Amino acid sequence: MSDWMLEHAVRSALHHEPLIDSDHIVVTVEGGVAKLAGEVETRTAKLAARYKAQCVRGVSEVLDEIDVRVPNRVVERAEDIGASVNNALFWDAAVPSERITAKCEKGWVTLSGVVDRAYQKTSAEADARRIRSVIGVTNEIRVACAAQSSHRDVNAPLRSLATDNAQISR
């Protein structure tokens, strides 16, 4: 299928998706690679556009250069959003908030820091996503003992306890 036909097929797929305002998306195809550029209202619309383009038969790759429009209220309140995320992290008992930094830019929150367990990283991201006006979250939190915990013998504490009990009973 020619690039022109693929471009037409991608535009058609975007036009028929109710989540997407396809008038604000520019589609170009070169060598089977579809490039999407423009602006949409929500991250859901951005993901839907990329998915629809990927589903068109003959498209080998999708380059996503779509921006999510940031409402004026979000730009003005980036500091407030960052403070709300930090507050949510502080009140979550599963998250060591003193080791996590949250920065907000145009409604997009970036989390960084180091935690001991994977669930702490996941909980921090979930906390940030729950905050009103957060457009998206980039989770750059590292799990410190991920490599160590995967090799740990889960029976080791039981074995040492059994050994301790045997020594006590002697």
Secondary structure, 3 states (H helix, E strand, C coil): CCHHHHHHHHHHHHHCCCCCCHHHEEEEEECCEEEEEEEECCHHHHHHHHHHHHCCCCCCEEEEEEEECCCHHHHHCHHHHHHHHHHHHHHCCCCCHHHEEEEEECCEEEEEEEECCHHHHHHHHHHHHCCCCCCEEEEEEEECCHHHHHHCCCCHHHHHHHHHHHHHHC
